Structures are given as C-alpha cells and as structure tokens.
Amino acid sequence: MAAEPEYGEHGRWGGRLTRRDLPDDDPSIAELDRSTRDRLATIWQHRAATERRVADSFEVIRASLERRRADPALIELAGRAVDDEFRHTELSRRVASRFRGAEVETPPRLVLEVPKHRGASPELRDDLFVIGQCLFNETTASAFLECCLSQAEGALAQVALRELLADEVEHGRMGWTYLASLDRKERQRVEPWLLPMAFTNLKLWRKETPPDEKNAALAAHGAPPAEDIHRALVDALETLIVPGFAELGLRTEPLAAWLKAGASTDQPPV
C-alpha cells in the first residue's frame, strides 16, 4: 500500500494556495493541567480520523464528477481536495501530539458510509453526493471552524484552525459551483432531497461533537462547547445555505420551516 502524503507535501494534484507552518512554541499549552491537555489531544486526534475519512469522501466525489462529465477544473479541485484532507489528517495529528507532549499515532481509519439515496437514479445519486459533501458538509465545516477560531486563544490552535478553514471554504465552493452548473430540471430533481440531506448532516455533526460543558480552557485551544457549535451550524444553514439555494431557484420552504421549528435531529422531519 502506498504511503499517505505528509502534511505540507505536494500530492498528486499539485500544491496548495495557502500554507501555514505550526508555531514552534505555544507557552499557553504549558499552563494547562494534565487532564485538559489529554482531553485536547483526544479531541484533535479524533479530528485527524474524521479528516482522513473526508479524503475518502473526495475520492468518491471526484469519481462522481467524472461520471457526470463536470467541468475539468472541478474534477481537478476534487482531486486536490483529497490531498488537502490528507494534510488535514497529519496537521490534526501533530496538534494532538503537541498537547499530549509525545507523538500520537495516526488514528484508525474510519469507515466512509456513502449515502444510498434510495429511489434516486445513478446520475442523481452522483449529484446528491457532491452537493451533500461539498455544499452541506464543507459549508457547515467552515462554520464549525469559524466557531472554534472565534474562541481560540492559543497560538497553535489558531494557526491550525486557519489552515483548515482556508481549505474548507474552497471545498464548499465546489459544491455551489457544481449545483449552479446544473440545468433547471436537474436542480429541480435535487429539491426533494434538500431537507433530508440537511437533517442527516446536522445529525452527524451532533453525533460526533464531544458533549462538553462550557470549558474555557478547551475553547481557548479550539474545542468550544457543543451548544456553541450546534448554534453555528444552524446559523450557517439559515444564513448561507438556504439563501444560496433560493438564489439558484430551488424551493426551500420545507428546509426553512424545519430550521424555524428548531432543527430537531431527534427524528427525521416529515
């Protein structure tokens, strides 16, 4: 099996537009007690695992775009996004190691469960996967990272979060660009799936967000409380994603109504 790319290396798809080196020193880490450092190491190590899973997701996206004969520039961006996510994996692992005070292992590879979207045609399934991963997940990931960055005070966390955020914003734009490239009939076929995809996306975020109470030390190093993260994700859905759909001529009433009612993830909306 081929070795996976290291953080900072140029992968198959070329170099990055941005590159932020992690600071050599962050004195604020030494001020933390052992249990807090271990908790932060665990959080960042889990993020490494989820970033690696997203690399697999972008492999699927690239294949979907190729089957749909999308703009070659988008296919190239999807390929580069695979490299981005490998970098994110190693970056997060290194941050975890700094908090632990020793090198931590790359976490076990998480299984990617590709949504089946039962009842959709093969072409529509490709469209839905690109939209679900890029437009929904990467846009909300950007909101998550902005939330983390808004509370981060440690130099290490700030630099790492900015590096991650720069990529996620670009990945989200891929989804919007692809959706805009579809003709009106193709976009209309997407409409019934918007609410289910939003529900699934938010539910997965809630499942994987550590249920920590307010903890200033964790928040200062990139791990704000779950309630703040949830609020940021819902805000992204309300102020970015729904208006974006409306601008492209899609009906958003069911999605907007679910959000207005509280965006519950207890059971799928009717």
C-alpha positions in Angstrom: 0.0 0.0 0.0 1.3 3.4 -0.9 2.4 5.8 1.8 -0.1 8.5 2.6 1.0 12.2 1.9 2.6 14.1 4.8 1.4 17.5 5.9 2.9 20.1 3.7 3.9 17.8 0.8 2.6 18.4 -2.7 0.4 15.5 -3.6 -0.7 14.1 -6.9 -2.8 17.2 -7.7 -0.4 20.0 -7.1 0.4 22.4 -4.3 -1.9 24.4 -2.0 -2.8 28.0 -2.3 -2.0 28.5 1.4 0.5 27.1 3.8 0.8 28.0 7.4 3.6 26.4 9.5 2.6 25.5 13.0 4.3 27.7 15.6 7.4 26.2 17.2 6.2 27.2 20.6 2.9 27.9 22.4 3.5 28.8 26.0 -0.2 28.6 26.8 -0.1 24.8 26.5 2.4 24.5 29.4 -0.2 26.4 31.6 -2.8 23.6 31.1 -3.2 20.8 33.6 -2.5 17.2 32.5 -6.2 16.2 32.2 -7.0 19.2 30.0 -4.0 18.5 27.7 -5.0 14.9 27.4 -8.6 15.8 26.6 -7.4 18.3 23.9 -5.1 15.6 22.5 -8.0 13.2 22.2 -10.2 15.8 20.5 -7.6 16.7 17.9 -6.7 13.0 17.3 -10.4 12.3 16.6 -10.4 15.2 14.2 -7.5 13.6 12.4 -9.6 10.5 11.9 -12.5 12.4 10.6 -10.3 14.4 8.1 -8.9 11.1 6.8 -12.5 9.8 6.2 -13.2 13.0 4.2 -10.3 12.2 2.0 -12.1 9.0 1.1 -15.2 11.0 0.5 -13.5 13.3 -2.0 -12.3 10.3 -3.9 -16.0 9.4 -4.4 -16.8 13.0 -5.3 -14.1 13.0 -7.9 -15.4 9.8 -9.5 -19.0 11.2 -9.4 -17.9 14.4 -11.2 -16.0 12.4 -13.8 -19.1 10.3 -14.5 -21.2 13.4 -14.7 -18.7 15.0 -17.1 -18.4 18.0 -14.9 -16.1 20.9 -15.7 -12.5 19.6 -15.7 -11.5 22.3 -13.3 -13.9 21.0 -10.7 -12.6 17.4 -11.2 -9.1 18.7 -10.6 -10.2 20.6 -7.5 -11.9 17.4 -6.1 -8.6 15.5 -6.6 -6.7 18.2 -4.9 -9.2 18.1 -2.0 -8.1 14.5 -1.4 -4.6 15.8 -0.8 -6.0 18.6 1.4 -7.7 16.1 3.6 -4.6 14.0 4.0 -2.8 17.2 5.1 -5.6 17.9 7.5 -5.2 14.5 9.0 -1.5 14.9 9.6 -1.9 18.5 10.8 -4.5 17.5 13.4 -2.3 14.6 14.5 0.6 16.9 15.0 -1.6 19.3 17.1 -2.8 16.3 19.2 0.9 15.3 19.7 1.8 18.8 21.0 -1.0 18.7 23.6 -0.1 15.1 24.6 3.6 16.0 24.9 4.6 13.0 22.8 3.9 11.7 19.3 0.4 10.2 19.0 -0.3 7.6 16.4 -2.5 8.2 13.3 -5.9 7.1 14.5 -7.6 4.0 12.9 -9.2 4.7 9.6 -12.9 5.4 9.9 -15.3 3.7 7.5 -16.9 6.0 5.0 -20.6 5.3 4.6 -21.7 6.6 1.2 -25.4 7.7 1.4 -27.6 5.4 -0.7 -30.3 7.9 -1.6 -32.7 5.1 -2.3 -35.0 5.9 -5.2 -32.6 8.2 -6.9 -31.2 7.5 -10.4 -27.5 6.8 -10.7 -27.0 10.3 -12.1 -29.0 12.0 -9.3 -27.1 10.0 -6.7 -23.8 11.4 -8.0 -25.3 14.9 -7.9 -26.6 14.4 -4.4 -23.3 13.1 -3.1 -21.4 16.1 -4.5 -24.0 18.5 -3.0 -24.2 16.7 0.3 -20.5 16.5 0.9 -19.3 19.8 -0.6 -22.2 22.1 -0.2 -23.7 20.9 3.0 -20.8 19.3 4.9 -17.9 21.6 3.8 -20.0 24.7 4.3 -21.0 23.6 7.8 -17.5 22.5 8.5 -16.4 26.1 7.7 -19.0 27.3 10.2 -17.6 24.8 12.8 -14.1 26.0 12.3 -15.1 29.7 12.4 -16.8 28.9 15.7 -13.7 27.2 17.0 -11.4 30.1 15.8 -13.6 32.8 17.3 -12.9 31.3 20.8 -9.4 30.1 20.3 -6.6 31.9 22.1 -3.7 29.5 21.9 -1.2 30.2 19.0 -1.1 26.5 18.0 -4.9 26.1 17.7 -5.3 29.5 15.9 -2.8 28.6 13.2 -4.1 25.1 12.7 -7.7 26.3 12.5 -6.9 29.0 10.0 -5.2 26.4 7.8 -8.1 24.0 7.9 -10.7 26.8 7.4 -8.9 28.1 4.2 -9.4 24.7 2.6 -12.9 24.0 3.8 -14.2 27.3 2.3 -12.8 26.3 -1.0 -14.2 22.8 -0.8 -17.7 24.3 0.0 -17.5 26.5 -3.1 -17.0 23.4 -5.2 -20.5 22.3 -4.3 -22.1 25.6 -5.0 -20.3 25.8 -8.4 -21.4 22.3 -9.3 -25.0 23.0 -8.3 -25.0 26.2 -10.3 -23.7 24.3 -13.4 -26.8 22.0 -13.5 -29.7 22.9 -15.7 -33.0 23.9 -14.2 -34.6 20.4 -14.5 -31.5 18.8 -12.8 -31.7 21.3 -10.0 -35.4 20.7 -9.5 -34.7 16.9 -9.1 -32.5 17.8 -6.2 -35.2 19.8 -4.3 -36.9 16.9 -2.5 -33.6 15.8 -1.1 -32.5 19.1 0.5 -34.3 18.7 3.8 -33.2 15.0 4.3 -29.6 15.9 3.5 -29.6 18.9 5.9 -31.1 16.7 8.6 -28.5 14.0 8.1 -25.7 16.5 8.0 -26.7 18.2 11.3 -27.4 14.9 13.0 -23.9 13.5 12.1 -22.3 16.7 13.4 -24.2 16.4 16.7 -23.2 12.7 17.0 -19.5 13.5 16.5 -19.3 16.7 18.6 -18.0 16.0 22.1 -20.8 16.8 24.6 -18.5 19.0 26.8 -20.0 21.6 29.1 -18.6 25.2 28.9 -14.9 24.8 29.5 -12.8 28.0 28.8 -9.5 26.0 28.6 -10.8 23.7 25.9 -12.4 26.5 24.0 -9.2 28.5 24.1 -7.4 25.7 22.2 -10.0 25.0 19.5 -12.7 23.0 21.3 -15.7 25.1 22.1 -18.8 23.6 23.8 -21.2 21.5 21.7 -24.1 24.0 22.1 -22.0 26.8 20.5 -21.0 24.5 17.7 -24.7 23.5 17.1 -25.7 27.1 17.1 -23.1 28.0 14.5 -24.1 25.1 12.2 -27.8 26.0 12.3 -26.8 29.6 11.6 -24.9 28.5 8.5 -27.9 26.6 7.3 -30.2 29.6 7.8 -28.0 32.4 6.6 -25.8 30.7 3.9 -27.2 27.5 2.6 -31.0 28.3 2.4 -30.4 31.7 0.7 -27.9 30.1 -1.7 -30.5 27.5 -2.7 -33.1 30.3 -3.2 -30.7 32.3 -5.3 -30.4 29.3 -7.6 -34.1 29.0 -7.9 -34.7 26.0 -5.6 -37.7 25.8 -3.3 -36.5 26.0 0.3 -39.8 26.2 2.2 -39.6 22.7 3.8 -36.0 23.2 4.9 -36.7 26.7 6.2 -39.7 25.5 8.1 -37.6 22.8 9.8 -35.0 25.3 10.8 -37.6 27.7 12.1 -39.1 24.9 14.2 -35.8 24.3 15.9 -33.9 22.0 13.6 -34.5 18.9 15.7 -32.4 15.9 14.9 -34.4 13.5 17.2 -36.3 12.1 14.3 -36.4 12.7 10.5 -38.7 15.5 9.5 -41.9 14.6 7.7 
